[in-house]
Amino acid sequence: MQKNLTKAELQLMNILWDKGEATVSELIEVMGEPKPAYTTVLTVMQVLTRKEVVRPVRKGKAHVFHPLLSREDYINSFMHETRESLFHGSVRSFFSYFVKSEKLSKEELQKILDEMSEE
């Protein structure tokens, strides 16, 4: 199931994926300047809870948020949806787009292909 995340949601999820779990205060602590308001971050975390992307667990006076969706699962879903909607499902077109847009040299592309064949 595709879980569409906004830029703000994705920013918080990246922190949460890195930390494994966090309170709103811990999320804010890691964020860059200017720091968002506590209530702003709390609202985004409540939205993520409703989307069933995180689960809050009460610990004392605070809620500790745990991701219910892994970064890998989100990336897989996002990339699949992108490939289907923008590249008509074509893996070749999808891959070709990244090779061209990133201006990969033949040597860089060969290194990627070599690494893929090692796995």
Secondary structure by P-SEA (a helix, b strand, c coil): cbbbbcaaaaaaaaaaaaaccccaaaaaaacccccccaaaaaaaaaaaaaaccbbbbbcccbbbbbbcccaaaaaaaaaaaaaaacccccaaaaaaaaaaaacccaaaaaaaaaaaaac
